[in-house]
Amino acid sequence: MADEDPEHNSGKGNVVIGAIAGAEVRDATEKEHKMSLLEALRIYPAAAGWSLFFSMGVIMTAFDPQLLTSLYAVPAFQRDFGYLFKGQYIVSAPWQTGLSMGNPIGQVIGALFAAYPMEWYGRKKTFGVCVIFTTGFIFIQFFARSLPVLLAGELLGGLVLGSYAVIAPAYASEVCPVALRGVLTSYTNLCFVMGQLIANGVIAGTQQLNSHWAYSAPFAAQWVWPLVILAGWPFAPESPYWLVRKGKMEEAGNSLRRLSAKGADVKGTMAMIIETDRLEQELEAGSTYWDCFKRENLRRTEISVGVYTIQVLSGIYLVGYTTYFFELAGLATNKAFDMSVGFLAVGFVATCFSWVLLTRFGRRVIYNTGLLCLVVLLLIIGILDCIPDYDSNPNLAWTQASLMIVWNFCYDWSVGPVCFVIISETSATKVRSKTIAVATAVQAVVAIAMTVAIPYMFNPDQANIRGKIGFFFGGLSAISLIWSYFRVPETGGRTYEELDIMFSRRVRTKEFKKYRIE
């Protein structure tokens, strides 16, 4: 369907839009560039709604690990699953490590596995089957009365939970226009925050119970999400990009019409999707895991893996230990829970704030600025812990706790949400699910290392370094910032076809923002 234009076949020999796209595609591309956020919502309200729907799985992904780490501070859980240490029940560091690794280990396997059914059977069918499996695995956690059984429930549940972080951004990036893409892919981070916030809220309401319901009730609360999702799942449209890749043009057109407002013209959008797929075949983008590491996609995979892994390196796994951290810092249990709930509520507001930033500033600027703020805050937290007479000065513990809240605010308007925007935009559409899966798996492997290390650094019967952990994550964040400055380009406001061309031309990182495609 491309119109040949000899004028644009000269020069450096690179592929240009005039040579590969017809007038219909060029018009659709120009329309995407000019479309405002409100106009995009008016034309594609269903796309926004279904994107939010598919992201509900991420809430479950965040709820489970936050629930588990918060339970370490619950007296009934400590008594039933822990041992007596200096007159107080605690869950041993080895078992904390083992239980907490269920989710990240599951993410490694689940994320890599999910990409296959996503490509074979589509985003919709994969999502539905995963939700059914999650519903079943919750039973193991609910009835667990020993650490080995609970570990089995966490490992099996994690296998499925890891898939949701791949499905949600992939689906959102493929059903939404450029104007909505940043907001709705970054919504994935808000789902993580909501899952953590709801988990802490549930625990705050049950932690004073003296029976097994102090932890059984929170596990049972996980069944709410599968019930809601399975009720709406049959009506969800499939990704038009996936349908086009499978040659199902009529179904792709029907899906686009369902995702847009009544009467909206989707011919241009359909032509653009077809042309993007044709271009990626021409560029040999491939569709296997191995293709993610070939020359055509290696840089794109590196960026996706890097920005996702930086979430862990900058200290995101401290979020799961906030209640425990606040307790060890000297706050009473009820105050620690209050602080942790407030901590996550701030994250919710910050993620919403990131949507304002994404409409005004580039992804690269937001990401690097936020990462710089995290470095500074983490180092200050570490320095405060070195002040003499720390144990006799409760104000220092409150100051550290307050700085952790500020840290969370900065993280959730930058590194947290913008990561999902970047991985969705830098990955080629043919290998998007696999690129996101690779990034998720690598991030989870690093998370496993942190999951092993943090209990030993925190626990009073181990290193007990408290706020000095800020030096550790502050140093890792500083190294991450250097990499990000030189490797993460500006991808905002570009169609997938334009990004394919720019990456194929190996445009330098700093030139992405102002680069013009003739």
C-alpha positions in Angstrom: 0.0 0.0 0.0 3.1 2.3 0.1 3.5 4.9 -2.7 6.9 5.0 -4.2 8.5 8.5 -4.2 11.9 8.5 -6.1 12.8 11.9 -4.6 13.0 10.3 -1.1 15.0 7.3 -2.3 18.1 9.3 -2.7 20.6 10.5 -0.1 21.9 8.2 2.6 19.7 5.3 1.6 17.8 5.3 4.8 14.1 4.5 4.9 11.9 7.7 5.0 8.2 8.2 5.4 7.7 9.6 1.9 9.0 6.4 0.4 7.1 3.9 2.5 3.8 5.5 3.3 0.9 6.6 1.2 -1.0 9.8 1.6 -3.5 8.1 4.0 -0.8 7.0 6.3 0.9 10.5 6.3 -2.4 12.2 7.0 -3.1 9.8 9.9 0.4 10.4 11.3 0.0 14.2 11.1 -3.4 13.8 12.8 -1.9 11.9 15.7 0.8 14.6 16.1 -1.9 17.4 16.3 -4.3 15.5 18.6 -4.7 16.9 22.1 -5.3 14.8 25.2 -8.9 15.9 25.5 -9.5 15.3 21.8 -8.0 11.8 22.0 -10.3 11.0 25.0 -13.3 12.2 23.0 -12.4 10.1 19.9 -11.1 7.0 21.8 -13.0 6.8 25.1 -13.3 3.0 24.9 -9.6 2.6 24.3 -8.9 4.5 27.5 -11.5 2.5 29.4 -10.3 -0.9 28.3 -6.7 0.1 28.9 -7.6 0.8 32.5 -9.5 -2.5 32.7 -6.4 -4.5 31.6 -4.3 -2.7 34.1 -6.3 -4.0 37.0 -4.2 -7.2 36.9 -1.2 -5.0 37.9 -3.1 -4.1 41.1 -3.1 -7.8 42.0 0.6 -8.0 41.2 1.4 -5.1 43.6 -1.1 -6.2 46.3 0.4 -9.6 47.0 4.1 -8.7 47.8 3.1 -5.6 49.7 0.6 -7.6 51.7 3.3 -10.2 52.6 6.0 -7.8 53.7 3.5 -5.7 55.7 2.5 -9.0 57.5 6.0 -9.2 59.0 5.0 -6.4 61.3 1.6 -7.9 62.3 1.7 -9.5 65.8 -0.6 -12.4 65.0 1.5 -13.3 61.9 4.7 -13.0 63.8 3.3 -15.3 66.5 2.0 -18.0 64.1 4.9 -17.9 61.6 7.8 -16.6 63.6 10.0 -17.4 66.6 10.8 -15.7 69.9 13.8 -13.3 69.9 14.6 -11.2 72.9 11.0 -11.3 74.2 9.4 -10.5 70.8 8.2 -12.7 68.0 9.8 -12.1 64.6 9.9 -14.0 61.3 13.5 -15.0 60.6 15.4 -13.3 57.9 15.9 -16.6 55.9 12.1 -17.2 55.8 11.4 -13.5 55.0 13.8 -13.9 52.1 12.2 -17.1 50.9 8.6 -15.9 51.2 9.4 -12.5 49.6 11.2 -14.2 46.7 8.0 -15.9 45.6 6.8 -12.9 43.7 10.0 -11.8 41.9 10.9 -15.5 41.0 7.4 -15.9 39.7 7.8 -12.6 37.7 10.9 -14.0 36.0 9.2 -17.2 34.8 5.7 -15.8 34.4 6.8 -12.7 32.4 9.0 -14.7 30.0 6.3 -17.4 29.6 3.4 -14.9 29.1 4.9 -13.5 26.0 4.3 -16.7 24.1 0.5 -17.0 24.6 0.2 -13.3 24.2 1.7 -13.7 20.7 -0.1 -17.0 19.9 -3.6 -16.3 21.3 -3.6 -12.6 21.8 -3.6 -10.2 24.8 -7.3 -10.8 25.7 -7.3 -14.6 26.0 -3.9 -14.6 27.9 -5.3 -12.1 30.4 -8.4 -14.1 31.0 -6.6 -17.4 31.6 -4.1 -15.8 33.9 -6.9 -14.3 36.1 -8.5 -17.7 36.4 -5.2 -19.2 37.6 -4.7 -16.4 40.1 -8.1 -17.1 41.6 -7.1 -20.7 42.2 -3.7 -19.9 43.7 -5.2 -17.5 46.3 -6.8 -20.5 48.0 -3.3 -21.8 48.9 -2.4 -18.6 50.6 -5.7 -18.3 52.4 -5.5 -21.7 53.9 -1.8 -21.7 54.7 -1.0 -22.3 58.4 2.7 -23.0 57.9 5.7 -21.3 56.3 6.3 -24.1 53.6 2.6 -24.0 52.5 2.6 -20.2 52.4 5.8 -20.3 50.3 4.2 -22.6 47.8 1.3 -20.3 47.5 3.5 -17.3 46.9 5.7 -19.1 44.3 2.7 -20.4 42.3 0.9 -17.1 42.6 3.9 -15.2 41.5 4.2 -17.2 38.3 0.9 -15.7 37.1 1.2 -12.3 38.7 4.4 -11.6 36.7 2.4 -11.8 33.5 0.2 -8.8 34.3 3.1 -6.3 34.2 3.7 -7.5 30.7 0.1 -7.6 29.4 -1.0 -4.2 30.8 1.5 -1.8 29.2 1.6 -3.8 25.9 -2.2 -3.6 25.6 -2.4 0.1 26.5 0.4 1.0 24.1 -1.4 -0.8 21.2 -4.9 0.5 21.6 -4.3 4.2 22.4 -3.2 7.1 20.1 0.0 9.0 20.8 -1.8 11.7 22.9 -3.1 9.0 25.3 -0.2 6.6 25.2 2.0 8.3 27.9 -0.8 8.7 30.4 -2.3 5.2 30.0 1.0 3.3 30.0 2.2 5.3 33.0 -1.1 4.3 34.7 0.5 0.9 35.2 2.6 2.5 37.9 -0.5 3.9 39.5 -1.9 0.4 39.6 1.2 -0.7 41.5 0.7 2.1 43.9 -3.0 1.3 44.3 -2.3 -2.3 45.0 0.3 -1.4 47.6 -2.0 1.2 49.2 -5.0 -1.1 49.3 -2.8 -3.9 50.8 -1.5 -1.5 53.5 -5.1 -0.2 54.2 -6.4 -3.8 54.6 -3.5 -4.7 56.9 -4.0 -1.5 58.9 -7.6 -2.6 59.5 -6.9 -6.2 60.5 -3.5 -6.0 62.2 -5.0 -5.7 65.7 -6.9 -8.9 65.4 -5.5 -11.7 67.6 -6.6 -14.6 65.5 -5.5 -16.0 62.1 -8.0 -13.6 60.5 -5.4 -10.9 61.0 -3.6 -12.4 57.9 -6.3 -14.7 56.4 -8.7 -11.8 55.7 -6.2 -9.8 53.7 -5.4 -12.9 51.6 -9.1 -13.4 51.0 -9.4 -9.8 49.9 -7.4 -10.7 46.7 -10.5 -12.5 45.3 -12.2 -9.2 44.7 -10.1 -8.3 41.6 -10.6 -11.6 39.7 -14.4 -11.3 40.2 -14.5 -7.8 38.7 -12.2 -8.7 35.9 -13.9 -11.9 34.8 -17.2 -10.1 34.8 -16.0 -7.6 32.2 -13.5 -9.7 30.3 -15.8 -11.3 27.7 -16.6 -7.8 26.3 -13.0 -6.6 25.9 -11.7 -6.0 22.4 -8.4 -7.5 21.2 -5.3 -5.4 20.3 -5.6 -4.3 16.7 -1.8 -4.4 16.3 -1.9 -8.1 17.2 -4.8 -8.8 14.9 -3.0 -7.1 12.0 0.2 -9.2 12.6 -2.0 -12.3 12.4 -3.5 -11.2 9.1 -7.0 -10.7 10.7 -7.7 -7.4 9.0 -11.5 -7.4 9.3 -11.3 -8.2 13.0 -8.7 -5.5 13.5 -11.0 -3.0 11.9 -13.9 -4.1 14.1 -11.6 -3.8 17.2 -10.6 -0.3 16.2 -14.2 0.7 15.8 -15.0 -0.7 19.2 -12.1 1.3 20.7 -13.2 4.6 19.2 -16.3 6.8 19.5 -19.3 6.1 17.3 -18.8 7.4 13.8 -15.1 8.0 14.2 -13.0 7.4 11.0 -10.5 4.6 11.7 -9.3 4.0 8.2 -6.2 6.2 8.6 -5.3 4.5 11.9 -5.8 1.1 10.4 -3.5 2.1 7.5 -0.9 3.3 9.9 -0.9 0.0 11.9 -0.6 -2.0 8.7 2.3 0.2 7.5 4.1 0.0 10.8 3.9 -3.8 10.6 5.1 -3.8 7.0 8.0 -1.5 7.9 9.1 -3.7 10.8 9.1 -6.7 8.5 11.2 -4.7 6.1 13.6 -3.8 8.9 13.6 -7.5 10.0 12.4 -6.6 13.5 11.6 -10.3 14.0 9.2 -11.8 16.6 11.2 -14.1 18.8 13.2 -13.6 22.1 16.4 -13.9 20.1 15.3 -11.0 17.9 15.2 -8.7 20.9 19.0 -9.0 21.0 19.7 -8.7 17.3 21.3 -5.6 15.9 17.9 -4.1 14.9 16.5 -4.2 18.4 19.4 -4.5 20.8 19.5 -0.8 21.7 15.7 -0.8 22.2 16.0 -3.8 24.5 18.8 -2.3 26.5 16.8 0.9 27.1 13.8 -1.1 28.2 15.7 -3.4 30.5 17.7 -0.4 31.9 14.8 1.8 32.9 12.8 -1.0 34.4 15.8 -2.3 36.4 16.6 1.2 37.7 13.2 1.0 39.6 14.8 -1.7 41.8 18.3 -0.1 41.9 16.8 3.2 43.1 15.1 1.5 46.1 11.5 0.6 45.1 11.7 -2.6 47.1 12.0 -0.5 50.2 8.3 0.4 49.7 7.3 -3.1 50.8 9.3 -2.7 54.0 8.1 0.8 54.9 6.0 -0.4 57.9 8.8 -2.6 59.1 11.4 0.2 58.5 9.3 2.7 60.4 9.0 0.2 63.3 12.8 -0.4 63.4 13.4 3.3 63.2 11.5 3.6 66.6 7.9 4.3 65.6 5.1 2.5 67.4 3.3 -0.3 65.4 0.1 1.7 64.9 2.1 4.9 63.9 4.2 2.8 61.5 1.1 1.5 59.7 -0.3 5.1 59.6 3.0 6.3 58.1 3.1 3.5 55.5 -0.5 4.2 54.4 0.3 7.9 54.1 3.5 7.0 52.3 1.6 5.2 49.5 -1.2 7.8 49.4 1.5 10.3 48.5 2.6 7.9 45.7 -0.9 7.8 44.3 -1.0 11.7 44.1 2.5 11.8 42.6 1.6 9.3 39.8 -1.4 11.5 38.9 0.9 14.5 38.9 3.1 12.7 36.4 0.3 12.8 33.9 0.4 16.6 34.0 4.2 16.5 33.6 3.9 14.0 30.6 1.7 16.5 28.7 4.2 19.3 29.2 7.7 17.8 29.4 9.6 15.0 27.7 10.0 11.5 29.1 13.8 11.9 29.2 13.7 15.2 31.3 11.1 13.8 33.8 12.9 10.5 34.2 16.4 12.0 34.7 15.3 14.8 37.0 13.4 12.5 39.2 16.3 10.1 39.4 18.6 12.9 40.5 16.1 13.8 43.3 16.2 10.2 44.5 20.0 10.2 44.7 20.0 13.3 46.9 17.2 12.1 49.2 18.7 8.6 49.7 22.1 10.1 50.6 20.5 12.5 53.2 18.6 9.6 54.8 21.9 7.7 55.1 23.7 10.7 56.6 21.0 11.2 59.2 21.5 7.7 60.5 25.2 8.5 61.2 24.4 11.4 63.5 25.7 10.7 67.1 23.0 9.7 69.7 20.6 8.6 67.0 18.9 6.2 69.3 18.1 8.8 71.9 16.7 11.3 69.4 13.3 10.3 68.1 13.1 13.3 65.9 15.8 11.8 63.6 13.6 8.7 63.0 10.6 10.9 62.1 12.8 13.0 59.8 14.0 9.9 58.0 10.4 8.6 57.7 9.4 12.0 56.3 12.2 12.0 53.8 11.1 8.5 52.7 7.7 10.0 51.9 9.3 12.7 49.9 11.4 10.1 48.1 8.2 8.2 47.3 6.6 11.3 45.9 9.6 12.0 43.6 9.8 8.3 42.5 6.1 8.2 41.6 6.1 11.2 39.3 9.3 10.1 37.5 11.1 6.8 37.6 8.0 4.8 38.5 5.4 5.8 35.8 7.7 7.1 33.1 9.5 3.7 33.0 6.3 2.1 31.6 5.9 4.8 29.0 9.5 4.4 27.8 9.5 0.6 27.6 6.2 0.7 25.6 7.5 3.3 23.2 11.1 2.0 22.6 10.1 -1.6 21.9 9.2 -2.5 18.4 5.6 -3.6 18.0 6.4 -7.1 16.7 8.5 -7.9 19.8 6.8 -5.6 22.2 5.4 -8.3 24.5 8.8 -10.1 24.5 10.8 -6.9 25.0 8.7 -6.0 28.0 8.9 -9.6 29.2 12.7 -9.5 29.1 12.8 -6.2 30.9 10.4 -7.5 33.5 12.4 -10.7 34.0 15.7 -8.9 34.3 14.2 -6.4 36.8 12.8 -9.4 38.7 16.2 -11.1 38.9 17.7 -7.9 40.3 14.7 -7.8 42.7 15.5 -11.3 43.9 19.0 -10.1 44.9 17.5 -7.2 46.7 14.9 -9.4 48.3 17.7 -11.6 49.7 19.7 -8.6 50.8 17.2 -6.3 52.4 16.0 -8.5 55.3 19.7 -9.2 56.3 20.4 -5.5 56.1 17.3 -4.5 58.1 16.6 -7.2 60.7 17.7 -6.5 64.3 19.2 -10.0 64.5 21.3 -9.3 61.4 23.1 -6.1 60.2 20.5 -3.7 61.5 21.8 -0.8 59.4 18.5 1.1 59.5 18.6 4.3 57.5 22.2 3.7 56.3 20.6 1.7 53.6 20.2 5.1 51.9 24.0 5.0 51.1 23.5 1.7 49.3 20.6 2.7 47.1 21.8 6.2 46.7 25.1 5.0 45.2 23.2 2.6 42.8 20.9 5.4 41.8 23.8 7.7 41.0 25.3 5.1 38.7 21.9 4.6 37.1 21.6 8.3 36.5 24.8 8.4 34.5 23.7 5.5 32.3 20.2 7.1 31.8 21.7 10.5 30.8 23.6 8.9 27.9 21.3 6.1 26.8 17.6 7.1 27.3 16.2 9.1 24.4 13.2 11.3 24.1 10.3 9.3 22.6 7.4 11.5 23.3 5.1 12.6 20.5 6.3 10.1 18.0 4.3 7.4 16.2 5.6 3.8 16.3 6.5 4.1 12.6 8.7 7.2 13.3 10.4 5.5 16.2 11.2 2.5 14.0 12.8 4.7 11.5 14.8 6.7 14.1 16.1 3.6 15.8 17.0 2.0 12.4 19.0 5.2 11.6 20.7 4.9 15.0 19.9 8.5 15.9 22.0 9.7 18.8 20.3 9.9 22.2 20.4 13.7 22.5 19.2 14.2 19.0 15.9 12.3 19.3 13.8 15.2 20.5 14.6 17.6 17.6 15.2 15.0 14.9 13.1 15.6 11.8 11.8 12.9 9.5 11.2 14.2 6.0 
